[in-house]
């Protein structure tokens, strides 16, 4: 399983996006920042509370669009692309079709 935590902060609802990839299943989790452990990016946010979760299969023809739409609800286009770029390095994500 591949897992990465993006501590984005004020440009993200809750401040944290966590991505877990298990086989072909991609799970994106939105978490609230846990200020009891600190407010800096190097603070331990492993116990942050989850408030939303989305799952998509990488072989789904619309996987890119589903991830993009889900992530842009949580953060800006810039960070959405950063998260998706990381996902592409860990799994074969079918790109969005251009018509």
VMD Tcl script that builds the backbone (N, CA, C; Angstrom):
set m [mol new atoms 297]
animate dup $m
set s [atomselect $m all]
$s set {name element resname resid chain x y z} {
  {N N UNK 1 A 0.844 -1.180 0.000}
  {CA C UNK 1 A 0.000 0.000 0.000}
  {C C UNK 1 A 0.890 1.244 0.000}
  {N N UNK 2 A 0.565 2.167 -0.878}
  {CA C UNK 2 A 1.228 3.468 -0.912}
  {C C UNK 2 A 0.350 4.473 -0.182}
  {N N UNK 3 A 0.987 5.323 0.597}
  {CA C UNK 3 A 0.232 6.295 1.384}
  {C C UNK 3 A 1.029 7.590 1.478}
  {N N UNK 4 A 0.346 8.710 1.318}
  {CA C UNK 4 A 1.016 10.003 1.447}
  {C C UNK 4 A 0.043 11.000 2.062}
  {N N UNK 5 A 0.584 11.843 2.944}
  {CA C UNK 5 A -0.190 12.894 3.586}
  {C C UNK 5 A 0.274 14.237 3.047}
  {N N UNK 6 A -0.674 15.007 2.532}
  {CA C UNK 6 A -0.396 16.352 2.038}
  {C C UNK 6 A -0.899 17.341 3.080}
  {N N UNK 7 A 0.002 18.010 3.757}
  {CA C UNK 7 A -0.358 19.013 4.765}
  {C C UNK 7 A -0.402 20.365 4.065}
  {N N UNK 8 A -1.558 20.711 3.555}
  {CA C UNK 8 A -1.705 21.887 2.708}
  {C C UNK 8 A -1.988 23.144 3.531}
  {N N UNK 9 A -2.748 23.007 4.569}
  {CA C UNK 9 A -3.039 24.159 5.417}
  {C C UNK 9 A -4.228 24.959 4.939}
  {N N UNK 10 A -4.089 26.282 4.931}
  {CA C UNK 10 A -5.220 27.174 4.692}
  {C C UNK 10 A -5.794 27.105 3.280}
  {N N UNK 11 A -5.113 26.490 2.345}
  {CA C UNK 11 A -5.634 26.362 0.985}
  {C C UNK 11 A -6.440 25.093 0.792}
  {N N UNK 12 A -6.796 24.447 1.889}
  {CA C UNK 12 A -7.505 23.176 1.832}
  {C C UNK 12 A -8.534 23.115 2.965}
  {N N UNK 13 A -9.739 22.632 2.655}
  {CA C UNK 13 A -10.724 22.412 3.715}
  {C C UNK 13 A -10.132 21.428 4.711}
  {N N UNK 14 A -10.098 21.787 5.949}
  {CA C UNK 14 A -9.534 20.924 6.977}
  {C C UNK 14 A -8.028 21.013 7.085}
  {N N UNK 15 A -7.354 21.260 5.980}
  {CA C UNK 15 A -5.909 21.437 5.990}
  {C C UNK 15 A -5.084 20.247 5.546}
  {N N UNK 16 A -5.674 19.043 5.545}
  {CA C UNK 16 A -4.904 17.835 5.248}
  {C C UNK 16 A -5.643 16.966 4.236}
  {N N UNK 17 A -4.891 16.463 3.254}
  {CA C UNK 17 A -5.403 15.457 2.328}
  {C C UNK 17 A -4.479 14.253 2.431}
  {N N UNK 18 A -5.080 13.101 2.643}
  {CA C UNK 18 A -4.309 11.866 2.724}
  {C C UNK 18 A -4.750 10.956 1.583}
  {N N UNK 19 A -3.787 10.339 0.903}
  {CA C UNK 19 A -4.082 9.446 -0.216}
  {C C UNK 19 A -3.539 8.066 0.115}
  {N N UNK 20 A -4.376 7.055 -0.077}
  {CA C UNK 20 A -3.976 5.661 0.110}
  {C C UNK 20 A -4.249 4.918 -1.190}
  {N N UNK 21 A -3.255 4.178 -1.674}
  {CA C UNK 21 A -3.425 3.393 -2.895}
  {C C UNK 21 A -3.154 1.936 -2.548}
  {N N UNK 22 A -4.171 1.109 -2.732}
  {CA C UNK 22 A -4.064 -0.316 -2.490}
  {C C UNK 22 A -4.458 -1.026 -3.779}
  {N N UNK 23 A -3.477 -1.565 -4.484}
  {CA C UNK 23 A -3.759 -2.190 -5.776}
  {C C UNK 23 A -4.274 -1.148 -6.751}
  {N N UNK 24 A -5.505 -1.335 -7.222}
  {CA C UNK 24 A -6.109 -0.391 -8.163}
  {C C UNK 24 A -7.074 0.590 -7.484}
  {N N UNK 25 A -7.207 0.462 -6.173}
  {CA C UNK 25 A -8.141 1.313 -5.427}
  {C C UNK 25 A -7.404 2.535 -4.883}
  {N N UNK 26 A -7.917 3.705 -5.227}
  {CA C UNK 26 A -7.350 4.979 -4.760}
  {C C UNK 26 A -8.354 5.608 -3.798}
  {N N UNK 27 A -7.904 5.883 -2.589}
  {CA C UNK 27 A -8.754 6.502 -1.580}
  {C C UNK 27 A -8.168 7.854 -1.200}
  {N N UNK 28 A -9.002 8.889 -1.274}
  {CA C UNK 28 A -8.600 10.243 -0.896}
  {C C UNK 28 A -9.399 10.615 0.345}
  {N N UNK 29 A -8.683 11.057 1.384}
  {CA C UNK 29 A -9.301 11.357 2.674}
  {C C UNK 29 A -9.024 12.808 3.040}
  {N N UNK 30 A -10.081 13.545 3.371}
  {CA C UNK 30 A -9.938 14.905 3.873}
  {C C UNK 30 A -9.941 14.864 5.392}
  {N N UNK 31 A -8.963 15.541 6.011}
  {CA C UNK 31 A -8.862 15.534 7.471}
  {C C UNK 31 A -8.771 16.958 8.012}
  {N N UNK 32 A -9.290 17.122 9.231}
  {CA C UNK 32 A -9.169 18.396 9.939}
  {C C UNK 32 A -7.823 18.450 10.639}
  {N N UNK 33 A -7.186 19.600 10.586}
  {CA C UNK 33 A -5.891 19.788 11.239}
  {C C UNK 33 A -6.044 19.609 12.741}
  {N N UNK 34 A -5.148 18.826 13.355}
  {CA C UNK 34 A -5.158 18.589 14.798}
  {C C UNK 34 A -4.213 19.592 15.462}
  {N N UNK 35 A -4.781 20.702 15.938}
  {CA C UNK 35 A -3.953 21.759 16.518}
  {C C UNK 35 A -3.370 21.390 17.880}
  {N N UNK 36 A -3.841 20.307 18.479}
  {CA C UNK 36 A -3.277 19.896 19.765}
  {C C UNK 36 A -1.831 19.406 19.623}
  {N N UNK 37 A -1.433 19.047 18.406}
  {CA C UNK 37 A -0.059 18.596 18.169}
  {C C UNK 37 A 0.811 19.689 17.559}
  {N N UNK 38 A 0.221 20.840 17.300}
  {CA C UNK 38 A 0.977 21.950 16.737}
  {C C UNK 38 A 0.353 22.470 15.453}
  {N N UNK 39 A 0.804 23.647 15.052}
  {CA C UNK 39 A 0.239 24.262 13.856}
  {C C UNK 39 A 1.215 24.315 12.685}
  {N N UNK 40 A 2.393 23.784 12.868}
  {CA C UNK 40 A 3.395 23.810 11.799}
  {C C UNK 40 A 3.314 22.544 10.955}
  {N N UNK 41 A 3.834 22.631 9.720}
  {CA C UNK 41 A 3.772 21.495 8.805}
  {C C UNK 41 A 4.496 20.255 9.325}
  {N N UNK 42 A 5.487 20.430 10.164}
  {CA C UNK 42 A 6.219 19.270 10.672}
  {C C UNK 42 A 5.549 18.634 11.897}
  {N N UNK 43 A 4.373 19.142 12.302}
  {CA C UNK 43 A 3.670 18.553 13.447}
  {C C UNK 43 A 3.066 17.207 13.052}
  {N N UNK 44 A 2.922 16.314 14.021}
  {CA C UNK 44 A 2.374 14.982 13.792}
  {C C UNK 44 A 0.861 15.072 13.625}
  {N N UNK 45 A 0.391 14.791 12.430}
  {CA C UNK 45 A -1.038 14.862 12.142}
  {C C UNK 45 A -1.663 13.487 11.899}
  {N N UNK 46 A -1.007 12.444 12.392}
  {CA C UNK 46 A -1.480 11.079 12.160}
  {C C UNK 46 A -2.823 10.795 12.833}
  {N N UNK 47 A -3.160 11.527 13.879}
  {CA C UNK 47 A -4.437 11.320 14.575}
  {C C UNK 47 A -5.488 12.355 14.208}
  {N N UNK 48 A -5.268 13.088 13.136}
  {CA C UNK 48 A -6.243 14.090 12.698}
  {C C UNK 48 A -7.557 13.402 12.336}
  {N N UNK 49 A -8.662 14.072 12.592}
  {CA C UNK 49 A -9.989 13.500 12.370}
  {C C UNK 49 A -10.394 13.598 10.905}
  {N N UNK 50 A -10.860 12.493 10.384}
  {CA C UNK 50 A -11.343 12.418 9.005}
  {C C UNK 50 A -12.742 13.028 8.919}
  {N N UNK 51 A -12.993 13.824 7.858}
  {CA C UNK 51 A -14.344 14.357 7.673}
  {C C UNK 51 A -14.956 13.982 6.328}
  {N N UNK 52 A -14.150 13.507 5.385}
  {CA C UNK 52 A -14.690 13.068 4.094}
  {C C UNK 52 A -13.739 12.059 3.469}
  {N N UNK 53 A -14.317 11.147 2.680}
  {CA C UNK 53 A -13.516 10.101 2.027}
  {C C UNK 53 A -14.126 9.807 0.660}
  {N N UNK 54 A -13.258 9.661 -0.331}
  {CA C UNK 54 A -13.688 9.292 -1.674}
  {C C UNK 54 A -12.810 8.176 -2.198}
  {N N UNK 55 A -13.429 7.235 -2.910}
  {CA C UNK 55 A -12.699 6.088 -3.434}
  {C C UNK 55 A -13.006 5.932 -4.914}
  {N N UNK 56 A -11.961 5.608 -5.683}
  {CA C UNK 56 A -12.127 5.374 -7.114}
  {C C UNK 56 A -11.173 4.270 -7.536}
  {N N UNK 57 A -11.542 3.519 -8.554}
  {CA C UNK 57 A -10.670 2.484 -9.103}
  {C C UNK 57 A -9.880 3.084 -10.262}
  {N N UNK 58 A -8.574 2.848 -10.295}
  {CA C UNK 58 A -7.711 3.482 -11.295}
  {C C UNK 58 A -8.041 3.056 -12.723}
  {N N UNK 59 A -8.677 1.915 -12.900}
  {CA C UNK 59 A -9.023 1.451 -14.240}
  {C C UNK 59 A -10.350 2.008 -14.738}
  {N N UNK 60 A -11.055 2.726 -13.900}
  {CA C UNK 60 A -12.304 3.375 -14.284}
  {C C UNK 60 A -11.986 4.426 -15.346}
  {N N UNK 61 A -12.720 4.439 -16.419}
  {CA C UNK 61 A -12.474 5.372 -17.521}
  {C C UNK 61 A -12.596 6.828 -17.119}
  {N N UNK 62 A -13.318 7.106 -16.060}
  {CA C UNK 62 A -13.477 8.492 -15.608}
  {C C UNK 62 A -12.777 8.727 -14.266}
  {N N UNK 63 A -11.785 7.918 -13.949}
  {CA C UNK 63 A -11.084 8.022 -12.664}
  {C C UNK 63 A -10.440 9.387 -12.482}
  {N N UNK 64 A -9.774 9.882 -13.511}
  {CA C UNK 64 A -9.115 11.187 -13.411}
  {C C UNK 64 A -10.136 12.276 -13.102}
  {N N UNK 65 A -11.236 12.285 -13.827}
  {CA C UNK 65 A -12.270 13.316 -13.629}
  {C C UNK 65 A -12.882 13.214 -12.241}
  {N N UNK 66 A -13.142 12.005 -11.770}
  {CA C UNK 66 A -13.710 11.830 -10.430}
  {C C UNK 66 A -12.754 12.334 -9.355}
  {N N UNK 67 A -11.467 11.995 -9.496}
  {CA C UNK 67 A -10.464 12.480 -8.544}
  {C C UNK 67 A -10.366 13.998 -8.601}
  {N N UNK 68 A -10.310 14.539 -9.809}
  {CA C UNK 68 A -10.178 15.987 -9.970}
  {C C UNK 68 A -11.357 16.716 -9.326}
  {N N UNK 69 A -12.564 16.251 -9.603}
  {CA C UNK 69 A -13.758 16.897 -9.039}
  {C C UNK 69 A -13.772 16.796 -7.513}
  {N N UNK 70 A -13.431 15.628 -6.986}
  {CA C UNK 70 A -13.412 15.438 -5.533}
  {C C UNK 70 A -12.377 16.346 -4.886}
  {N N UNK 71 A -11.180 16.380 -5.460}
  {CA C UNK 71 A -10.098 17.172 -4.877}
  {C C UNK 71 A -10.334 18.676 -4.998}
  {N N UNK 72 A -10.932 19.133 -6.098}
  {CA C UNK 72 A -11.170 20.574 -6.220}
  {C C UNK 72 A -12.256 21.050 -5.263}
  {N N UNK 73 A -13.060 20.130 -4.744}
  {CA C UNK 73 A -13.986 20.496 -3.667}
  {C C UNK 73 A -13.234 20.735 -2.365}
  {N N UNK 74 A -12.063 20.104 -2.220}
  {CA C UNK 74 A -11.278 20.226 -0.997}
  {C C UNK 74 A -10.220 21.319 -1.066}
  {N N UNK 75 A -9.653 21.560 -2.256}
  {CA C UNK 75 A -8.514 22.470 -2.356}
  {C C UNK 75 A -8.483 23.161 -3.716}
  {N N UNK 76 A -7.429 23.891 -3.971}
  {CA C UNK 76 A -7.288 24.642 -5.215}
  {C C UNK 76 A -6.824 23.737 -6.364}
  {N N UNK 77 A -6.902 24.263 -7.578}
  {CA C UNK 77 A -6.450 23.537 -8.757}
  {C C UNK 77 A -4.968 23.158 -8.619}
  {N N UNK 78 A -4.153 24.074 -8.121}
  {CA C UNK 78 A -2.719 23.835 -7.974}
  {C C UNK 78 A -2.448 22.589 -7.125}
  {N N UNK 79 A -3.046 22.506 -5.948}
  {CA C UNK 79 A -2.811 21.364 -5.065}
  {C C UNK 79 A -3.507 20.100 -5.581}
  {N N UNK 80 A -4.630 20.269 -6.258}
  {CA C UNK 80 A -5.282 19.124 -6.884}
  {C C UNK 80 A -4.328 18.455 -7.865}
  {N N UNK 81 A -3.672 19.257 -8.694}
  {CA C UNK 81 A -2.720 18.719 -9.667}
  {C C UNK 81 A -1.515 18.075 -8.974}
  {N N UNK 82 A -1.052 18.643 -7.872}
  {CA C UNK 82 A 0.071 18.057 -7.122}
  {C C UNK 82 A -0.301 16.665 -6.592}
  {N N UNK 83 A -1.508 16.531 -6.050}
  {CA C UNK 83 A -1.959 15.245 -5.517}
  {C C UNK 83 A -2.116 14.235 -6.653}
  {N N UNK 84 A -2.749 14.641 -7.742}
  {CA C UNK 84 A -2.954 13.733 -8.872}
  {C C UNK 84 A -1.614 13.333 -9.503}
  {N N UNK 85 A -0.664 14.262 -9.588}
  {CA C UNK 85 A 0.663 13.924 -10.115}
  {C C UNK 85 A 1.321 12.837 -9.262}
  {N N UNK 86 A 1.179 12.921 -7.934}
  {CA C UNK 86 A 1.741 11.886 -7.066}
  {C C UNK 86 A 1.033 10.556 -7.302}
  {N N UNK 87 A -0.293 10.595 -7.436}
  {CA C UNK 87 A -1.064 9.373 -7.687}
  {C C UNK 87 A -0.594 8.713 -8.981}
  {N N UNK 88 A -0.328 9.510 -10.014}
  {CA C UNK 88 A 0.128 8.971 -11.305}
  {C C UNK 88 A 1.472 8.255 -11.186}
  {N N UNK 89 A 2.308 8.659 -10.230}
  {CA C UNK 89 A 3.595 7.983 -10.058}
  {C C UNK 89 A 3.452 6.635 -9.366}
  {N N UNK 90 A 2.328 6.406 -8.712}
  {CA C UNK 90 A 2.133 5.181 -7.937}
  {C C UNK 90 A 1.187 4.182 -8.586}
  {N N UNK 91 A 0.405 4.616 -9.551}
  {CA C UNK 91 A -0.551 3.731 -10.211}
  {C C UNK 91 A -0.768 4.207 -11.638}
  {N N UNK 92 A -1.264 3.321 -12.463}
  {CA C UNK 92 A -1.536 3.688 -13.847}
  {C C UNK 92 A -2.938 4.269 -13.920}
  {N N UNK 93 A -3.014 5.563 -13.847}
  {CA C UNK 93 A -4.292 6.281 -13.875}
  {C C UNK 93 A -4.626 6.616 -15.315}
  {N N UNK 94 A -5.792 6.202 -15.740}
  {CA C UNK 94 A -6.219 6.486 -17.106}
  {C C UNK 94 A -6.478 7.982 -17.212}
  {N N UNK 95 A -5.804 8.679 -18.144}
  {CA C UNK 95 A -5.981 10.134 -18.262}
  {C C UNK 95 A -7.371 10.489 -18.777}
  {N N UNK 96 A -7.768 11.710 -18.479}
  {CA C UNK 96 A -9.074 12.198 -18.950}
  {C C UNK 96 A -9.036 12.280 -20.466}
  {N N UNK 97 A -10.144 11.969 -21.079}
  {CA C UNK 97 A -10.231 12.037 -22.534}
  {C C UNK 97 A -10.415 13.468 -22.980}
  {N N UNK 98 A -9.737 13.817 -24.050}
  {CA C UNK 98 A -9.972 15.141 -24.624}
  {C C UNK 98 A -10.726 14.942 -25.931}
  {N N UNK 99 A -11.767 15.662 -26.113}
  {CA C UNK 99 A -12.618 15.494 -27.287}
  {C C UNK 99 A -12.256 16.474 -28.339}
}
mol reanalyze $m
mol bondsrecalc $m
mol representation Tube
mol addrep $m
